[in-house]
Amino acid sequence: MKKINLIFGLLLFGVFLMTGFYMAIFFRPEHQGDLTLRMQIRASHVYLLFLALLNLISFRVELTLENKTNMLFDRTFRFLLLIAGCVAIFAFLFEHTGVLKERKLTLISVIFSSTSVFFVLLNEAIGFLYARKTSQDKREAS
């Protein structure tokens, strides 16, 4: 699954570059009077970069626990990053309404990516508490 995040992160970075090229050609400032619409397009563009980098970084992430919880957290956070990236692509393609309150796909993408990061942090917190408890048990036993 780690390699999938690496490949998907590289693909998302390519999509980020293509959307930048698309914006440079079709959404030029002199042709676009609606500032809210321009802001939506640029924000969706930046979200693609954000998710590409999260996917690339996740390739190097090693979760600390060696049990079923680790496997569940690892697969969940990686899967959520993949889904968030797919949703962000659709958000860029279809959420050009000019109404900020109508960005449901972008919201879903941000929630998925934030939840993914939460799973990594939760795993690290559990690992820290487990290591602390184990070291206390060793001190008490000796």
DAHUFEN-V672256 format. One line per field, one symbol per residue. ss: DSSP state (2 for helix, 1 for strand, 0 for the rest). phi: phi as a letter, one per 20 degrees, with the letter a starting at -180 (. if undefined). psi: psi as a letter, one per 20 degrees, with the letter a starting at -180 (. if undefined). A space follows every 50 residues. Layout:
ss->???
phi->???
psi->???
This chain:
ss->02222222222222222222222222002220002222222222222222 22222222000000000222222222222222222222222222000002 220222222222222222222222222222222222222220
phi->.ffffffffffffffgffffffffeedfgfeceefffffffffffffffg fffffffffefdfefdbffgfffffffffffffffffffffffdddendf fddffffffffffffffgfffffffffffffffffffffffe
psi->hghghgghggghhghgghhggghhghlqhiiohohgghggghghghhggg hghghghhhipoqhqmahgggggghghgghhgghgghhghghhimmhjoh illhggggghgghhhghghghgghgggghghggghghhhhh.
